[in-house]
Amino acid sequence: MSRIWSAGEPIDVHTDDADAPIAFTWNGRAHRVDRIDEEWRVDADWWSEAGEVSRRHVRLITHSGYLCVICQDLHTQAWTLLRIHD
């Protein structure tokens, strides 16, 4: 199963002292992070009337084996789930 959301699905993320995701809750279920595979930042649209986009993306693998991409809006600090593959 693969799911991809262009706008993302809202999630609650728990981080460690270094601000690395260690678990997230989606659809009422907790998912513990087994390892972080990659992390990158996207800064775009600084010229746009809609405003600048600054996001932190994290590709990770959960303890249950899901490969996920989660994203943090660096302006609002809100997290979303962008992709999940099992």
ChimeraX attribute file (.defattr): number of C-alpha atoms within 10 A of each C-alpha:
attribute: neighborCount
match mode: 1-to-1
recipient: residues
	/A:1	6
	/A:2	10
	/A:3	11
	/A:4	14
	/A:5	11
	/A:6	8
	/A:7	9
	/A:8	15
	/A:9	16
	/A:10	16
	/A:11	18
	/A:12	14
	/A:13	21
	/A:14	14
	/A:15	12
	/A:16	9
	/A:17	6
	/A:18	6
	/A:19	8
	/A:20	14
	/A:21	19
	/A:22	17
	/A:23	17
	/A:24	21
	/A:25	15
	/A:26	14
	/A:27	8
	/A:28	9
	/A:29	8
	/A:30	13
	/A:31	18
	/A:32	18
	/A:33	22
	/A:34	16
	/A:35	14
	/A:36	17
	/A:37	12
	/A:38	10
	/A:39	14
	/A:40	10
	/A:41	13
	/A:42	12
	/A:43	11
	/A:44	12
	/A:45	11
	/A:46	11
	/A:47	8
	/A:48	9
	/A:49	7
	/A:50	8
	/A:51	10
	/A:52	13
	/A:53	14
	/A:54	17
	/A:55	20
	/A:56	16
	/A:57	20
	/A:58	21
	/A:59	18
	/A:60	22
	/A:61	21
	/A:62	19
	/A:63	13
	/A:64	11
	/A:65	14
	/A:66	18
	/A:67	19
	/A:68	23
	/A:69	22
	/A:70	23
	/A:71	26
	/A:72	19
	/A:73	15
	/A:74	15
	/A:75	10
	/A:76	9
	/A:77	10
	/A:78	14
	/A:79	21
	/A:80	21
	/A:81	26
	/A:82	20
	/A:83	19
	/A:84	18
	/A:85	13
	/A:86	12
